[in-house]
Amino acid sequence: MEKVYDSFSILPWHHPQWQSLQTGHTEGRLPHALLINGPAGLGKSRFARCFAASLLCTGSGEADMPCGNCKSCLLLKAGNHPDLFLVTPEEPGKGIRIDAIREVTGREVLTAQYGGYKVIIIEPADALNMAASNSLLKTLEEPVSRTLMVLVSSIPGKLQATIRSRCQRVDIRVPERAQARDWLEAQGGAGDPDLLLDLASGAPLLALELADPELLQLRKTMLGEFVSVLEGKQNPVDIAARWHKQELKRVLIWISGWIIDILRLKSTSETSTLLNPDQRRSLQAIGNTLEFNGLYEVLDEVYEAIGNLGGQLNTQMLLEGLLLRLRACYSD
Ligand SMILES: [Zn+2]
């Protein structure tokens, strides 16, 4: 098993959900399956792994945290605890296949090696393909005592409804701005914390990723290219060829953020909710020349592409298509 533990700690905004699960555990009310969900960049994986560790820990940590020193914690750190299973796609962005589910649900009938809990983390659970989902559902319908399934997803809507209904939802929410800012400042990255959090829709871990001067510069350059495509000064095909070398998810999220801000700036003079407050001027200027309906249609397409991430065959064509349709919204 890959190394899955760097630290046994949760993030400040995890505390309410952590407390409620720990209380449930103490009172013997832990369900057989959890669905840990919430937007990307909130540390859902870390929460899931730390909770699994707290169930498996045989020492006495503070505030129900794993102790980090007992035999169980040491096995977790070494990445070979026999009662923790991690199910992920073979390659990032690909689906989780039925064999992977069969492997853990087959072993699951065995008693936990250390007589305690057995925990199976499935991540991202929205990557389960149809056959794998059906196989998992059978296990969820006939739960085994002291076996916990932990599904992690940023897009729980992609899971089968029957699977969702058999899991207790744990919603990890975007933290209050002050808490997020404090945490981000403590990490010591570059950039203005408020701007970074705006760009990350408030998700601190995404904001931290963005706290990289090169990435901030890349975003600025790409926004310039985006605007010049819309104005007809650069060829969408050339720009798509440049953009497709970047991480597609990030490119799509940036494009969606620019379109959302253009739409906001077109409909209201209130600008406190902008995702790109530092780029207000250029987004406002270009927005005046674009028509509403077309922008909404392209935004839908961007969301669809985000939902299909991992399945795209030709990212350059996808980006070209989006840029060409954006260009078609231009009317001066
Ligand atoms: Zn321990």
Residues whose N, C-alpha, C, O or C-beta is under 5 A from the ligand:
A	BS01	ZN	C57 T58 G59 P66 C67 G68 N69 C70 C73
